Amino acid sequence: MMKLKHYKSRILSIAIAAMALFSASAVAASPSGAPNAHQILERTTSKIGKARCITASFSMTANGHTAKGTLKMSGDKFFLTLPNASIWYDGRTLWSLDSSTKEVNISEPMPEELAQINPMIIISSLLNAATPRQMKGTDKDYALHITPKVSQRLAFTSAMIDVDKKTFLPSRIVLTLDSGQTVTLNTDNINLTTNHPASTFVFNKSNYPGYTLIDLR
């Protein structure tokens, strides 16, 4: 069950990292006013680092099914919600909740595990391990194609991102995973100003009576 939830969060974290990338990079443009893909990726870490908190809501479509979710981030902490699962990470401890089994797994992820689920780490991996290329967009949207470098292994083989020319927010992200599955994400809202208290990223068992806690630490 942990593997499944980590897999879901891995997909979503990559996509939300891309959303946060574009929402925080509206000034990363060439003198002509057109965005430069390399400039955007190079400035991502510093832009995201300056954002006190990030809140994103989205819908995800895969295998013919659509689900809505939200992501809240502050530094290396995050809280991810899906219809049947939630994940809290406070910088050290990770709580993974499965509402279908009423179980919560508690762990302290190793660095290699965090590299699969932490949006900030995924952003850093995009900077070093992927190549962006500008594609022909529309009157409304820019289009960017991202592919991992040959020497790197990421959770996706390619990503297509449509970005609204007026707001510089992504309107759609299509990921082709290394499994061959295609995942489409549509953003509903991205907010870089709302502050999140530390308790946002910590599981509160009093809110989930009847759930079984499984300590894997």
N, C-alpha and C positions, 0 to 999 in steps of 0.2 A: 504493500500500500504506500509505503514511503517513496518507493521508486516511482510510482505513478504520479504522486503529488509533486515530486521533484521534477519530473519530466514536464508536467503542465506548467509549473512555475518557471522552468527553464525557457520554454517557448515564449511565455508572456513577458518575462523579464527582458528578453532580447527586444521584443517589439516595443515595450514601454520605454526601454532605454532609447530606442530610436525616436519615439515620440518626444521624450524629454530633450533629446539632442536638438531637434528642430525647433521646439518651442523656446529653447534657451539661446538660439543662434540667429535671431532675426537681424543682428548687426554684422554677422559674418558674411559679408558680401564683397564682391569685387567693385572697383570704382564705377563700373557701368551700371551697378545696381543689381546685376544678376548674381545669384548665389553661386559660390564656388564650392564644389563638393569637398575638396581637400581642406579648404579653409574651415568649413563647418566641422569636419571631423577633428581637425587639429585643435579647435577651440572648445570642443565639447567638455572636456574634463574641467577646465577652468570655469566655464559658464555654469555647469551643473553645480560645481563646488560653491559658487557664489549664491546659488538659490538656497535659501534657508530651508525650505520644504517644497515638496512636489506632490501634487494630487492629480491623478489621472483616472478617468472612467472610460470604458471601452466596451465594444462587443467583439467577440471572436467567433469565427465560423471555421469549422473543420469537420470533414467527413459528413457534410450535409447538416450538421447541427450548429446552432448559434447559442452562445452564452454570454452574459454580461458580467463584467468584473470591475474592480477598482484597485488602484495601487497608491499607497501613501509612502513617501520616502523622506528621510531626513539624515543626511550624511550617509553612513553605511547601514543605517537601520531601515527596515521596510515592513510594510503590512500589506499582504496581498489577499484579496477575497475573490472567490469563485462561487458558483451556485452551490456546490457540495463540499467545498474545501476552503480553508483559510490558513495563511502562514504568517506568523509573527517572527521577526528577528530583531533583537535588541543590540546587536553588535557582538554578542557572544553566544547566546542561547537561541535556538530555533524551536518553535512550537508548530507542528503540522497537524491541523484538525481535519478529520473526515466525518462529515455529518451523517453519512450513510451507515457508518459503523459505530458512531458516537465514541470515537477514539481520538486521543491527542498524543502524538509522538513527540518526545522532548529529546533534543540532541544538541551537541556542540559541534557544528560542522567543521571538518578539516578544510584547509585552504583550497584543495582541489574540488571539494564539494561546493564551497561558496562560489567558485568560478562558474558553476553551472546555474546558480539561482540568484546571486546578488546583482541587481541592476548596475551598481557602480562599477563592479569588476567587469561586467559584460561591456560597459561603455569603454573601459580601458582596453579591453581585448579588441574592440572594433578599431580603435586608434592604431593598434600595432599589427593586427592580423587580418584586416579587410581592406579592400580597394573600392572606393566609390567612383561612379562614372555617371555623368549627367546624360540623361536621355531626352528625347523630344517630348515635351509636355503639352499642355493645352493652354488656352487663353486664361484659364483659371488656376491651373496647377503646374508646378514644376515636377519633374520626374527624376528620381535618382535610383540607380541600380548599384547594389553593393554585393561584392563577391569576396569570399575568404581568399587569402593568399594561398598558394599551393603548399607552402610549408606549414600552414596552420590548419587546425581542425576546430571548427565551430559547430554549433548545433544546426546551422543552416547552410545550404549550398548557394543560395542567392536570396536577395531581398529586393523588392520593388517598393518604393515609397513615393506617394503623391503628396506634395506640399502646397498648401494654399498660398498663392503669391501675395495676398494682402496681409494675412496674419502670420505667415511662416509656420503655421501649425500643420501637422500631417493630417490629411483627410482619409488616407487609406494606406495600409501596409500589407504586403503579400509576401509571406515567407515560404520558401521551399526548403523543407528540412532535409537532413542527411538521410532520413528514412524514406524520402520521396513524397511524404505528405505535404500538402499545401495548407497553410493557415492564413486566413485573412482577418485583419483587425481594422476596425473602423473606430476612430476616436470620437467620443462624445464631448469631452471637456478635459482641458489641461490647465491646472492652476499652479502658479509658482509663488504665491503670496501667503496662502493660508498656513499658519503655524500648527504643528502637531506636538502635543505634550509627549513626554517620554513614555507615558503609560500606553500610548497608541501602539507601541511596538512590543508590548509584553502581554502574554496570554493571561487573562483573569479568569480563573476557574469558577469563581462565583457566578459568572455570567453563563456558565454551561453546566448546570446541574445534571447529573446522570451520566456525564462523560467519563470514560476511563482514561487515566493518564498512564502512558507507557514511557518510563524513563530509560532512554538508550545511552545516557552519558556514561 
